Amino acid sequence: MDLKQTDHLKAYGVTFHALTKGLKADWLLNYRGGSFMIDYSDDLAVECRVDGVSFETLTSSQVTEIYSFVQSDDNNMDVVRLEKAPKIAVYVPPGFQPWDDAVTLVLEYAKVPYDKIWNYEILRGDLEKYDWLHLHHEDFTGQYGKFYASFANAQWYIDQQIQYENNAKKNGFKKVSEMMKAVSLTIKNYIAQGGFLFAMCSATDSYDISLAAMNLDICAEMYDGDAADSKAQGKLDFTNSLAFQNFKLENNPYFYEYSDIDIQPLEIGNFENDYFTLFDFSAKYDPVPTMLTQNHANVIKGFMGQTTMFRRELIKTSVINLAERQGTDQVKYIHGNFGRGTFTFYGGHDPEDYQHAVGDPPTDLALYKNSPGYRLILNNVLFPAATKKKQKT
């Protein structure tokens, strides 16, 4: 999985499929960019050739030599056993297209199977069926992405509001914002019971804001039919949120932002210099952040979204920063634990479309099959399959 790999993204799909077939697979952390060691089968070799994924067949002595090298105390490497392919769910509204979201786009490209669920399925308890949940680029505050100022008269925005309001009524709620709070709390309970949550773009901060404002009305009249609580800021409960604290809400309903968690374009400066750097972790002592940052590049081109990056001072001290823009307070990628589960937030919309806008054409991942930005997403897909392998003595 170093620079010699011809298709990094589909290599994850090949590994996922191997697990579904009962083959043994190990993740060699920090070895040649985080490679996969899988039991050989003719079917797997054919899949690699068809999908254009580079692979090497090894003798028993070569395998022993690699394991010895990786597990040596002299190297910042380790072996993690991948046990079972996780059952994956993606939270998306009906009628979505796979290219609306970077995660569904790369899952489709890598041929990793997933189920689509929305509010009804979550509220009736379907999350217990899944190991891994991704949140589509959603607004969990009930403000429809705060697109009102720009798109209030656009047909897609009008249709979306009608769809959500009808869905709220169907699920027994008077307001969309009340339904989204119930969905947010159900997801939080899912994490506490051992679930793995992955979110990008506006699903990161809007989700945490929803938790902190669980008993408050922060939606202006055009979003839910009545005025927001003018004193909501002082009533936020940061003990309820997972990742962020002490943030200030953006109360202007016409401003395209939820709070000061997100980094603004002017703070980024020259877009040509927008790169983020992955932190280097100890593979043997910090296997989880090491897995989540496996890559063939450690400096990666940035990309924007409704939520682009997170302000460092507003991230809870219990949360691990996985990637940042060096020399700034801008954090791109974070991970944390809650109960028996975990959550990972990744800022930005599309790793290979710097300023993705509503209506833009989909990204063709066949042109970006070695994308380090997309590879971080797929690290999270295999993460639930991993268990720390015992050291040999």
SULDAVEN-V280496 format. One record per backbone hydrogen bond with DSSP energy under -0.5 kcal/mol. CO is the residue of the C=O (numbers start at 1). NH is the residue of the N-H. E is the energy in kcal/mol with one decimal. If there is no record, write none. Layout:
BEGIN
co = {CO & CO}
nh = {NH & NH}
e = {E & E}
END
This chain:
BEGIN
co = {2 & 7 & 8 & 9 & 9 & 10 & 11 & 12 & 13 & 14 & 15 & 16 & 17 & 18 & 19 & 24 & 25 & 26 & 26 & 27 & 27 & 28 & 28 & 29 & 30 & 31 & 31 & 35 & 36 & 37 & 41 & 42 & 43 & 44 & 45 & 46 & 47 & 48 & 48 & 52 & 59 & 60 & 61 & 62 & 63 & 64 & 65 & 66 & 67 & 68 & 69 & 72 & 75 & 78 & 79 & 80 & 81 & 81 & 82 & 86 & 87 & 87 & 88 & 89 & 90 & 90 & 91 & 93 & 97 & 98 & 101 & 102 & 103 & 104 & 105 & 106 & 107 & 107 & 108 & 111 & 115 & 115 & 117 & 118 & 119 & 120 & 121 & 122 & 125 & 126 & 127 & 131 & 132 & 133 & 134 & 134 & 135 & 136 & 138 & 139 & 143 & 144 & 147 & 147 & 148 & 151 & 154 & 155 & 156 & 157 & 158 & 159 & 160 & 161 & 162 & 163 & 164 & 165 & 166 & 167 & 168 & 169 & 175 & 176 & 177 & 178 & 179 & 180 & 181 & 182 & 183 & 184 & 185 & 186 & 187 & 188 & 189 & 190 & 191 & 192 & 195 & 195 & 196 & 197 & 198 & 199 & 200 & 201 & 201 & 202 & 204 & 205 & 206 & 207 & 208 & 209 & 211 & 212 & 213 & 216 & 217 & 220 & 220 & 221 & 228 & 229 & 231 & 231 & 232 & 232 & 233 & 236 & 237 & 243 & 248 & 249 & 251 & 252 & 255 & 258 & 259 & 261 & 264 & 264 & 265 & 265 & 270 & 271 & 273 & 274 & 276 & 277 & 279 & 281 & 282 & 286 & 287 & 288 & 289 & 290 & 291 & 298 & 298 & 300 & 304 & 304 & 306 & 307 & 309 & 310 & 311 & 312 & 314 & 316 & 320 & 320 & 322 & 323 & 323 & 324 & 324 & 325 & 329 & 329 & 330 & 331 & 332 & 333 & 333 & 334 & 335 & 336 & 338 & 341 & 342 & 343 & 344 & 345 & 346 & 348 & 349 & 350 & 353 & 354 & 357 & 363 & 364 & 365 & 368 & 369 & 369 & 371 & 372 & 373 & 374 & 374 & 375 & 376 & 377 & 377 & 378 & 379 & 380 & 382 & 383 & 385 & 387}
nh = {5 & 11 & 12 & 12 & 13 & 14 & 15 & 16 & 17 & 18 & 19 & 20 & 21 & 23 & 22 & 39 & 82 & 28 & 37 & 29 & 80 & 31 & 35 & 78 & 32 & 34 & 35 & 28 & 38 & 26 & 45 & 46 & 47 & 48 & 49 & 50 & 51 & 52 & 53 & 54 & 63 & 64 & 65 & 66 & 67 & 68 & 69 & 70 & 71 & 72 & 72 & 75 & 77 & 29 & 389 & 27 & 83 & 387 & 25 & 88 & 131 & 132 & 115 & 134 & 92 & 117 & 136 & 96 & 100 & 101 & 105 & 106 & 107 & 108 & 109 & 110 & 111 & 112 & 111 & 113 & 90 & 117 & 92 & 122 & 123 & 124 & 126 & 125 & 128 & 129 & 130 & 196 & 89 & 198 & 91 & 136 & 200 & 138 & 140 & 142 & 146 & 147 & 150 & 151 & 152 & 154 & 158 & 159 & 160 & 161 & 162 & 163 & 164 & 165 & 166 & 167 & 168 & 169 & 170 & 171 & 173 & 172 & 179 & 180 & 181 & 182 & 183 & 184 & 185 & 186 & 187 & 188 & 189 & 190 & 191 & 192 & 193 & 195 & 194 & 340 & 197 & 342 & 133 & 344 & 135 & 346 & 203 & 204 & 205 & 206 & 208 & 209 & 210 & 211 & 212 & 213 & 214 & 237 & 216 & 218 & 229 & 223 & 224 & 225 & 230 & 232 & 234 & 235 & 235 & 236 & 236 & 238 & 240 & 316 & 260 & 251 & 253 & 255 & 257 & 250 & 262 & 311 & 267 & 268 & 268 & 269 & 273 & 274 & 275 & 302 & 300 & 324 & 281 & 283 & 286 & 290 & 291 & 292 & 293 & 293 & 294 & 278 & 300 & 276 & 349 & 350 & 308 & 348 & 263 & 331 & 314 & 315 & 245 & 319 & 322 & 335 & 279 & 332 & 333 & 277 & 326 & 328 & 312 & 331 & 325 & 310 & 347 & 322 & 323 & 345 & 320 & 343 & 341 & 338 & 197 & 336 & 199 & 334 & 201 & 201 & 102 & 353 & 356 & 304 & 360 & 365 & 367 & 368 & 371 & 8 & 9 & 375 & 376 & 377 & 377 & 378 & 379 & 380 & 380 & 381 & 382 & 383 & 384 & 385 & 386 & 83 & 81}
e = {-1.7 & -1.2 & -0.9 & -0.8 & -1.0 & -2.3 & -2.0 & -2.6 & -2.5 & -2.0 & -1.8 & -1.7 & -1.1 & -2.3 & -1.4 & -2.4 & -2.8 & -0.7 & -2.9 & -1.2 & -2.1 & -1.6 & -0.9 & -1.1 & -0.8 & -0.6 & -1.5 & -3.1 & -0.6 & -2.9 & -2.1 & -2.3 & -2.2 & -2.3 & -2.1 & -2.7 & -2.5 & -0.8 & -2.8 & -0.5 & -2.3 & -2.4 & -2.1 & -2.3 & -2.5 & -2.3 & -2.1 & -2.8 & -2.3 & -0.5 & -0.7 & -1.6 & -2.0 & -2.0 & -1.0 & -3.4 & -0.7 & -2.6 & -0.7 & -0.6 & -2.0 & -1.9 & -2.2 & -2.3 & -0.8 & -2.2 & -1.8 & -1.3 & -2.6 & -1.2 & -2.1 & -2.2 & -2.5 & -2.2 & -2.0 & -2.7 & -0.6 & -2.6 & -0.6 & -0.6 & -2.8 & -0.5 & -2.2 & -2.1 & -2.8 & -1.7 & -2.6 & -1.4 & -1.2 & -2.1 & -2.1 & -1.6 & -2.5 & -2.7 & -3.2 & -0.7 & -0.8 & -2.1 & -0.6 & -0.9 & -2.4 & -1.2 & -0.6 & -3.0 & -1.7 & -1.7 & -2.2 & -2.9 & -2.1 & -2.4 & -2.1 & -2.5 & -2.5 & -2.5 & -2.5 & -2.0 & -2.5 & -2.0 & -2.3 & -1.8 & -3.1 & -1.5 & -1.6 & -2.6 & -1.6 & -1.7 & -2.4 & -2.6 & -2.4 & -2.1 & -2.3 & -2.1 & -2.2 & -1.8 & -2.2 & -2.4 & -1.6 & -2.1 & -2.3 & -2.4 & -0.5 & -1.7 & -2.9 & -1.9 & -2.0 & -2.2 & -1.8 & -1.8 & -0.6 & -1.4 & -1.6 & -2.7 & -1.9 & -1.7 & -2.1 & -2.0 & -1.2 & -2.5 & -2.1 & -0.7 & -3.2 & -1.8 & -1.5 & -2.8 & -0.6 & -1.7 & -0.5 & -0.5 & -1.4 & -0.7 & -1.0 & -0.7 & -1.5 & -3.2 & -1.5 & -0.9 & -0.7 & -1.7 & -2.4 & -3.1 & -0.5 & -2.1 & -1.4 & -0.9 & -0.8 & -1.4 & -2.0 & -1.7 & -1.2 & -3.2 & -3.1 & -1.9 & -0.6 & -0.7 & -3.3 & -1.6 & -2.5 & -2.1 & -0.9 & -0.6 & -1.3 & -2.8 & -0.5 & -2.9 & -2.3 & -0.7 & -0.5 & -3.0 & -1.3 & -2.8 & -1.8 & -1.8 & -2.5 & -1.7 & -0.6 & -2.2 & -2.7 & -2.0 & -1.4 & -3.5 & -0.8 & -1.6 & -2.8 & -0.6 & -2.6 & -3.3 & -3.0 & -3.1 & -1.4 & -1.8 & -3.3 & -2.5 & -2.1 & -2.2 & -2.4 & -2.6 & -2.3 & -2.6 & -1.3 & -0.7 & -0.6 & -2.1 & -1.1 & -2.9 & -2.3 & -1.0 & -2.1 & -1.2 & -2.0 & -0.6 & -1.9 & -1.6 & -1.1 & -0.6 & -0.6 & -1.5 & -1.7 & -1.1 & -0.5 & -1.0 & -1.7 & -1.3 & -0.7 & -1.7 & -1.7 & -3.2 & -1.5}
END
